[in-house]
Amino acid sequence: MKVGDLVKFKKKSVIFFPEQVPSPSACGVIVNINEDHRQTTVDVLTEVGSLYTKIWTAHLEVINETS
């Protein structure tokens, strides 16, 4: 995963973190990556303009990679 990739939230994430996931089919663009801790987290700007921060990469699926 890298900044600019189009991602969607995995369905499993919706079950465990419903307050952090806008909808099961929500898509967004990675705008920041934080690798300072044991688990890599990213900030995702969704299609409706909401910014979700500190999302674990394991909870996202890349739809389209930037070149």
N, C-alpha and C positions, 0 to 999 in steps of 0.2 A: 504494500500500500504506500502511496505517496500523495503529496498535496496535489489536488486537482482531479483525483480519481472520483468517479461517480460510484457511489455505494448505496446499498439498501440494508436496512436492519433485518437480521435473521429473525424468524418467527419465534425462536427460543428466547430471544431478548425481550420480546413483547410480554412473555409470560413472567419473566423474572424482574423486569424493570419497566412496568407499564407507565410509570410517571416520566420516564426518560425517553420513551419511544412514542412519536406522534400517532402512528398507525402501522399496522403490519406491513403495508406496502410502501411506506415512506422511503423516499430517495433523497439523496443529498450529495454534496461535494465536500471532500476533505479540505479544510482550510488551514489546519495546523496539526502537527504530529509532535507528541511529547514522549521521548524515549529516556527520560531522566530517572525513571523508576523501574522496578522489576517488570511491570506490565506496561506495554506500550499503549498509550491512549491517544485519541484523536478528537478534534473538534469538527463537527459536521454542520454545514449550513444546508437546511432542507429546502425543498422546492417552494415552500410557503414562507420562507424567510426566517424561520426559527433557527437559532443557533444552539446546538446541543454540545456540551463540553465534557471532556474526560470520559469518552466512550471507549471501552476496551475494543481492540481490533478483532477479538474473537467474536464479538457481537455484530460484526459487519461483514457483508459480502460485496466484493468488487463486481460491479456491473460492466464498467468500461474504464480501462486504464488510459491515463494520459501518456503521450509519447515523449 
